[in-house]
Amino acid sequence: MLDIQSAAALTSLTVPKLVLDEGEAYFWRAQFIDSQGTPSDWSEYEYFGTQKTNADLNANGIPDSQEVASTTDLDNDGMMDYLQTNIKSLKMEGTSVQIGVSIKASPNVLASSRLNRKIPGNRIRMLPANPRKCRSG
């Protein structure tokens, strides 16, 4: 569940990348709290859906078009990158350049679940939904 509070009266909200799954339906509602801390009633539920892009069919957190070969070992530790949970490796689109993002030397980072790229024109598509079938968010 995503719980956002703001000192400003919001009329829209941009959800950070990687918070919502693609191809899913979500529902939301809002409540206003005035300057004295008095809350309004909750709004009625509204619904939206995210578009499915099929960019990562094997669900490993790397767009399929940017996966590196299974023999890639960018950190040269003797273990193939795809077998490690503390490194994500990918190819830059349209090039042969490979990049590895490692959290081995980052004591404050517990995991790297996926990498994301910005897709120009990527938009939320409205879908009909039933609240009994939606995850909260």
C-alpha positions as protocol buffer text, in pm:
chain_id: "A"
residue {
  index: 1
  type: MET
  ca { x: 0 y: 0 z: 0 }
}
residue {
  index: 2
  type: LEU
  ca { x: 126 y: 346 z: -89 }
}
residue {
  index: 3
  type: ASP
  ca { x: 38 y: 615 z: 166 }
}
residue {
  index: 4
  type: ILE
  ca { x: 126 y: 969 z: 55 }
}
residue {
  index: 5
  type: GLN
  ca { x: 84 y: 1281 z: 267 }
}
residue {
  index: 6
  type: SER
  ca { x: 150 y: 1635 z: 147 }
}
residue {
  index: 7
  type: ALA
  ca { x: 139 y: 1984 z: 300 }
}
residue {
  index: 8
  type: ALA
  ca { x: -3 y: 2108 z: -33 }
}
residue {
  index: 9
  type: ALA
  ca { x: -350 y: 2022 z: -163 }
}
residue {
  index: 10
  type: LEU
  ca { x: -273 y: 1772 z: -437 }
}
residue {
  index: 11
  type: THR
  ca { x: -475 y: 1745 z: -757 }
}
residue {
  index: 12
  type: SER
  ca { x: -243 y: 1484 z: -909 }
}
residue {
  index: 13
  type: LEU
  ca { x: 27 y: 1245 z: -793 }
}
residue {
  index: 14
  type: THR
  ca { x: 324 y: 1103 z: -979 }
}
residue {
  index: 15
  type: VAL
  ca { x: 401 y: 754 z: -852 }
}
residue {
  index: 16
  type: PRO
  ca { x: 775 y: 674 z: -843 }
}
residue {
  index: 17
  type: LYS
  ca { x: 904 y: 423 z: -1095 }
}
residue {
  index: 18
  type: LEU
  ca { x: 902 y: 56 z: -999 }
}
residue {
  index: 19
  type: VAL
  ca { x: 629 y: 101 z: -736 }
}
residue {
  index: 20
  type: LEU
  ca { x: 349 y: -33 z: -957 }
}
residue {
  index: 21
  type: ASP
  ca { x: 364 y: -354 z: -1157 }
}
residue {
  index: 22
  type: GLU
  ca { x: 286 y: -339 z: -1527 }
}
residue {
  index: 23
  type: GLY
  ca { x: -37 y: -488 z: -1657 }
}
residue {
  index: 24
  type: GLU
  ca { x: -214 y: -459 z: -1321 }
}
residue {
  index: 25
  type: ALA
  ca { x: -532 y: -288 z: -1202 }
}
residue {
  index: 26
  type: TYR
  ca { x: -517 y: -60 z: -896 }
}
residue {
  index: 27
  type: PHE
  ca { x: -766 y: 138 z: -693 }
}
residue {
  index: 28
  type: TRP
  ca { x: -721 y: 457 z: -491 }
}
residue {
  index: 29
  type: ARG
  ca { x: -905 y: 700 z: -271 }
}
residue {
  index: 30
  type: ALA
  ca { x: -822 y: 1033 z: -107 }
}
residue {
  index: 31
  type: GLN
  ca { x: -885 y: 1219 z: 216 }
}
residue {
  index: 32
  type: PHE
  ca { x: -829 y: 1588 z: 286 }
}
residue {
  index: 33
  type: ILE
  ca { x: -701 y: 1706 z: 623 }
}
residue {
  index: 34
  type: ASP
  ca { x: -750 y: 2076 z: 693 }
}
residue {
  index: 35
  type: SER
  ca { x: -512 y: 2315 z: 872 }
}
residue {
  index: 36
  type: GLN
  ca { x: -668 y: 2223 z: 1209 }
}
residue {
  index: 37
  type: GLY
  ca { x: -604 y: 1855 z: 1145 }
}
residue {
  index: 38
  type: THR
  ca { x: -968 y: 1768 z: 1081 }
}
residue {
  index: 39
  type: PRO
  ca { x: -1000 y: 1495 z: 817 }
}
residue {
  index: 40
  type: SER
  ca { x: -1271 y: 1483 z: 553 }
}
residue {
  index: 41
  type: ASP
  ca { x: -1459 y: 1166 z: 471 }
}
residue {
  index: 42
  type: TRP
  ca { x: -1271 y: 935 z: 239 }
}
residue {
  index: 43
  type: SER
  ca { x: -1352 y: 979 z: -130 }
}
residue {
  index: 44
  type: GLU
  ca { x: -1514 y: 702 z: -331 }
}
residue {
  index: 45
  type: TYR
  ca { x: -1271 y: 453 z: -484 }
}
residue {
  index: 46
  type: GLU
  ca { x: -1139 y: 526 z: -833 }
}
residue {
  index: 47
  type: TYR
  ca { x: -954 y: 280 z: -1053 }
}
residue {
  index: 48
  type: PHE
  ca { x: -673 y: 272 z: -1306 }
}
residue {
  index: 49
  type: GLY
  ca { x: -455 y: 13 z: -1473 }
}
residue {
  index: 50
  type: THR
  ca { x: -94 y: 7 z: -1582 }
}
residue {
  index: 51
  type: GLN
  ca { x: 3 y: -89 z: -1934 }
}
residue {
  index: 52
  type: LYS
  ca { x: 173 y: -423 z: -2000 }
}
residue {
  index: 53
  type: THR
  ca { x: 489 y: -373 z: -2205 }
}
residue {
  index: 54
  type: ASN
  ca { x: 630 y: -730 z: -2204 }
}
residue {
  index: 55
  type: ALA
  ca { x: 976 y: -577 z: -2168 }
}
residue {
  index: 56
  type: ASP
  ca { x: 1087 y: -839 z: -1911 }
}
residue {
  index: 57
  type: LEU
  ca { x: 913 y: -1167 z: -1994 }
}
residue {
  index: 58
  type: ASN
  ca { x: 1146 y: -1378 z: -1779 }
}
residue {
  index: 59
  type: ALA
  ca { x: 1090 y: -1142 z: -1481 }
}
residue {
  index: 60
  type: ASN
  ca { x: 1456 y: -1114 z: -1386 }
}
residue {
  index: 61
  type: GLY
  ca { x: 1441 y: -735 z: -1353 }
}
residue {
  index: 62
  type: ILE
  ca { x: 1629 y: -657 z: -1676 }
}
residue {
  index: 63
  type: PRO
  ca { x: 1452 y: -573 z: -2003 }
}
residue {
  index: 64
  type: ASP
  ca { x: 1492 y: -880 z: -2228 }
}
residue {
  index: 65
  type: SER
  ca { x: 1639 y: -672 z: -2510 }
}
residue {
  index: 66
  type: GLN
  ca { x: 1920 y: -564 z: -2279 }
}
residue {
  index: 67
  type: GLU
  ca { x: 2021 y: -894 z: -2119 }
}
residue {
  index: 68
  type: VAL
  ca { x: 2387 y: -988 z: -2131 }
}
residue {
  index: 69
  type: ALA
  ca { x: 2517 y: -1335 z: -2221 }
}
residue {
  index: 70
  type: SER
  ca { x: 2498 y: -1599 z: -1949 }
}
residue {
  index: 71
  type: THR
  ca { x: 2880 y: -1613 z: -1949 }
}
residue {
  index: 72
  type: THR
  ca { x: 2916 y: -1244 z: -1847 }
}
residue {
  index: 73
  type: ASP
  ca { x: 3121 y: -1174 z: -1532 }
}
residue {
  index: 74
  type: LEU
  ca { x: 3163 y: -795 z: -1525 }
}
residue {
  index: 75
  type: ASP
  ca { x: 3292 y: -784 z: -1167 }
}
residue {
  index: 76
  type: ASN
  ca { x: 3552 y: -1056 z: -1242 }
}
residue {
  index: 77
  type: ASP
  ca { x: 3478 y: -1254 z: -928 }
}
residue {
  index: 78
  type: GLY
  ca { x: 3464 y: -1591 z: -1107 }
}
residue {
  index: 79
  type: MET
  ca { x: 3085 y: -1621 z: -1084 }
}
residue {
  index: 80
  type: MET
  ca { x: 2855 y: -1538 z: -1373 }
}
residue {
  index: 81
  type: ASP
  ca { x: 2657 y: -1222 z: -1305 }
}
residue {
  index: 82
  type: TYR
  ca { x: 2314 y: -1377 z: -1369 }
}
residue {
  index: 83
  type: LEU
  ca { x: 2376 y: -1620 z: -1077 }
}
residue {
  index: 84
  type: GLN
  ca { x: 2442 y: -1338 z: -828 }
}
residue {
  index: 85
  type: THR
  ca { x: 2180 y: -1144 z: -632 }
}
residue {
  index: 86
  type: ASN
  ca { x: 2413 y: -852 z: -562 }
}
residue {
  index: 87
  type: ILE
  ca { x: 2480 y: -746 z: -923 }
}
residue {
  index: 88
  type: LYS
  ca { x: 2260 y: -662 z: -1221 }
}
residue {
  index: 89
  type: SER
  ca { x: 2427 y: -650 z: -1563 }
}
residue {
  index: 90
  type: LEU
  ca { x: 2280 y: -526 z: -1889 }
}
residue {
  index: 91
  type: LYS
  ca { x: 2363 y: -405 z: -2239 }
}
residue {
  index: 92
  type: MET
  ca { x: 2304 y: -43 z: -2329 }
}
residue {
  index: 93
  type: GLU
  ca { x: 2043 y: -30 z: -2605 }
}
residue {
  index: 94
  type: GLY
  ca { x: 2180 y: -6 z: -2957 }
}
residue {
  index: 95
  type: THR
  ca { x: 2541 y: -67 z: -2848 }
}
residue {
  index: 96
  type: SER
  ca { x: 2767 y: -349 z: -2736 }
}
residue {
  index: 97
  type: VAL
  ca { x: 2846 y: -166 z: -2408 }
}
residue {
  index: 98
  type: GLN
  ca { x: 2771 y: -370 z: -2095 }
}
residue {
  index: 99
  type: ILE
  ca { x: 2707 y: -219 z: -1751 }
}
residue {
  index: 100
  type: GLY
  ca { x: 2708 y: -391 z: -1414 }
}
residue {
  index: 101
  type: VAL
  ca { x: 2542 y: -239 z: -1107 }
}
residue {
  index: 102
  type: SER
  ca { x: 2677 y: -402 z: -792 }
}
residue {
  index: 103
  type: ILE
  ca { x: 2575 y: -358 z: -430 }
}
residue {
  index: 104
  type: LYS
  ca { x: 2859 y: -571 z: -286 }
}
residue {
  index: 105
  type: ALA
  ca { x: 3036 y: -273 z: -126 }
}
residue {
  index: 106
  type: SER
  ca { x: 2714 y: -101 z: -16 }
}
residue {
  index: 107
  type: PRO
  ca { x: 2638 y: -200 z: 344 }
}
residue {
  index: 108
  type: ASN
  ca { x: 2316 y: 8 z: 350 }
}
residue {
  index: 109
  type: VAL
  ca { x: 2165 y: -163 z: 42 }
}
residue {
  index: 110
  type: LEU
  ca { x: 1999 y: -500 z: 101 }
}
residue {
  index: 111
  type: ALA
  ca { x: 1902 y: -594 z: -255 }
}
residue {
  index: 112
  type: SER
  ca { x: 1884 y: -481 z: -614 }
}
residue {
  index: 113
  type: SER
  ca { x: 1562 y: -620 z: -758 }
}
residue {
  index: 114
  type: ARG
  ca { x: 1558 y: -472 z: -1108 }
}
residue {
  index: 115
  type: LEU
  ca { x: 1685 y: -204 z: -1341 }
}
residue {
  index: 116
  type: ASN
  ca { x: 1455 y: 19 z: -1535 }
}
residue {
  index: 117
  type: ARG
  ca { x: 1484 y: 236 z: -1841 }
}
residue {
  index: 118
  type: LYS
  ca { x: 1275 y: 536 z: -1933 }
}
residue {
  index: 119
  type: ILE
  ca { x: 1047 y: 459 z: -2225 }
}
residue {
  index: 120
  type: PRO
  ca { x: 943 y: 779 z: -2407 }
}
residue {
  index: 121
  type: GLY
  ca { x: 567 y: 812 z: -2422 }
}
residue {
  index: 122
  type: ASN
  ca { x: 510 y: 548 z: -2151 }
}
residue {
  index: 123
  type: ARG
  ca { x: 167 y: 630 z: -2008 }
}
residue {
  index: 124
  type: ILE
  ca { x: -86 y: 486 z: -1769 }
}
residue {
  index: 125
  type: ARG
  ca { x: -382 y: 337 z: -1955 }
}
residue {
  index: 126
  type: MET
  ca { x: -719 y: 339 z: -1783 }
}
residue {
  index: 127
  type: LEU
  ca { x: -877 y: -5 z: -1749 }
}
residue {
  index: 128
  type: PRO
  ca { x: -1210 y: -113 z: -1605 }
}
residue {
  index: 129
  type: ALA
  ca { x: -1153 y: -288 z: -1276 }
}
residue {
  index: 130
  type: ASN
  ca { x: -1337 y: -459 z: -996 }
}
residue {
  index: 131
  type: PRO
  ca { x: -1213 y: -367 z: -643 }
}
residue {
  index: 132
  type: ARG
  ca { x: -1241 y: -725 z: -529 }
}
residue {
  index: 133
  type: LYS
  ca { x: -981 y: -819 z: -793 }
}
residue {
  index: 134
  type: CYS
  ca { x: -743 y: -525 z: -734 }
}
residue {
  index: 135
  type: ARG
  ca { x: -451 y: -490 z: -503 }
}
residue {
  index: 136
  type: SER
  ca { x: -458 y: -183 z: -285 }
}
residue {
  index: 137
  type: GLY
  ca { x: -221 y: 96 z: -362 }
}
